[in-house]
Amino acid sequence: AEAERRALVEQDLSAARRSNEEQAHKIGVLKHYCSMNAKERSALRTIMEVKIKGLVDVIAYVAGEAAPGATVLQDRLAALQKIVNASVYAMRSEDSSKGAHEAAHGSNSSNV
């Protein structure tokens, strides 16, 4: 009876270890995906800030100089500038608040 009980406990322990290993693997995969997502987000933010915002600003300026009476075009470009600026601001704010959170609570990304 004691041997049977010991065998059952060992089986349970073995199953728990396998489950823990599977969970650890899944956590590793999720951390990898989060890391890739953060890198892609950073790249998108850079593209928005540098390329798209700069291009929209230049187009709006040139349109204002070339066609000062084209108020519909200027209004649409101004709206586009607001959208781009708001998107860049939102991405910066989210990134800085995430950085502050990681600084306060420690980052687990080094465990990947």
C-alpha positions in Angstrom: 0.0 0.0 0.0 2.8 2.4 0.9 4.6 1.6 -2.3 1.5 2.2 -4.4 0.9 5.5 -2.6 4.5 6.5 -3.2 4.2 5.6 -6.9 1.1 7.7 -7.2 2.8 10.7 -5.6 5.8 10.3 -7.9 3.5 10.2 -10.9 1.7 13.3 -9.7 5.1 15.0 -9.1 6.3 14.0 -12.6 3.1 15.3 -14.2 3.4 18.6 -12.3 7.0 19.0 -13.5 6.0 18.4 -17.1 3.2 20.9 -16.7 5.6 23.5 -15.2 8.0 22.9 -18.1 5.2 23.4 -20.6 4.1 26.6 -18.9 7.7 27.9 -18.8 8.0 27.3 -22.5 4.7 29.1 -23.2 5.9 32.0 -21.1 9.1 32.1 -23.0 7.3 32.2 -26.3 5.0 35.0 -25.1 8.0 37.0 -23.8 9.6 36.7 -27.3 6.4 37.9 -29.0 6.2 40.8 -26.6 9.8 41.7 -27.3 9.1 41.6 -31.1 6.0 43.7 -30.7 7.9 46.3 -28.7 10.6 46.5 -31.5 7.9 46.8 -34.2 6.1 49.5 -32.2 9.3 51.4 -31.8 10.0 51.2 -35.6 6.5 52.4 -36.4 6.8 55.3 -34.0 10.1 56.3 -35.6 8.5 56.1 -39.1 5.5 58.2 -37.9 7.7 60.8 -36.2 10.4 61.2 -38.8 8.9 60.2 -42.2 5.2 60.7 -42.2 5.0 63.7 -39.9 7.8 65.4 -41.8 6.2 64.6 -45.2 2.8 65.9 -44.1 4.3 69.1 -42.7 6.2 69.8 -45.9 3.1 69.0 -48.1 1.0 71.4 -45.9 3.6 74.1 -46.2 4.0 73.8 -50.0 0.3 73.6 -50.5 -0.2 76.8 -48.5 2.5 78.6 -50.6 1.4 77.2 -54.0 -2.4 77.5 -53.5 -3.2 80.0 -50.8 -6.9 80.1 -51.8 -7.4 76.3 -51.6 -9.0 76.3 -48.2 -10.5 72.8 -48.5 -7.1 71.4 -49.3 -5.5 73.3 -46.5 -8.2 72.3 -44.1 -7.8 68.6 -45.0 -4.0 68.8 -44.6 -4.4 70.6 -41.3 -6.7 67.7 -40.2 -4.2 65.2 -41.4 -1.4 67.0 -39.4 -3.6 66.9 -36.3 -4.1 63.2 -36.7 -0.4 62.5 -37.3 0.6 64.7 -34.4 -1.9 63.1 -32.1 -0.8 59.6 -33.1 2.9 60.5 -32.5 2.0 62.1 -29.1 -0.1 59.0 -28.1 2.7 56.7 -29.0 5.3 58.8 -27.1 3.1 59.0 -24.0 2.4 55.3 -24.0 6.1 54.5 -24.5 7.2 56.9 -21.7 4.5 55.6 -19.3 5.5 52.0 -20.1 9.2 53.0 -19.4 8.2 54.6 -16.1 6.3 51.5 -15.1 9.2 49.2 -16.0 11.6 51.4 -14.0 9.3 51.3 -11.0 8.5 47.6 -11.1 11.5 46.1 -12.9 11.6 44.8 -16.4 11.3 41.1 -17.1 12.4 41.4 -20.7 16.0 40.5 -19.7 14.8 37.0 -18.9 13.9 36.2 -22.5 
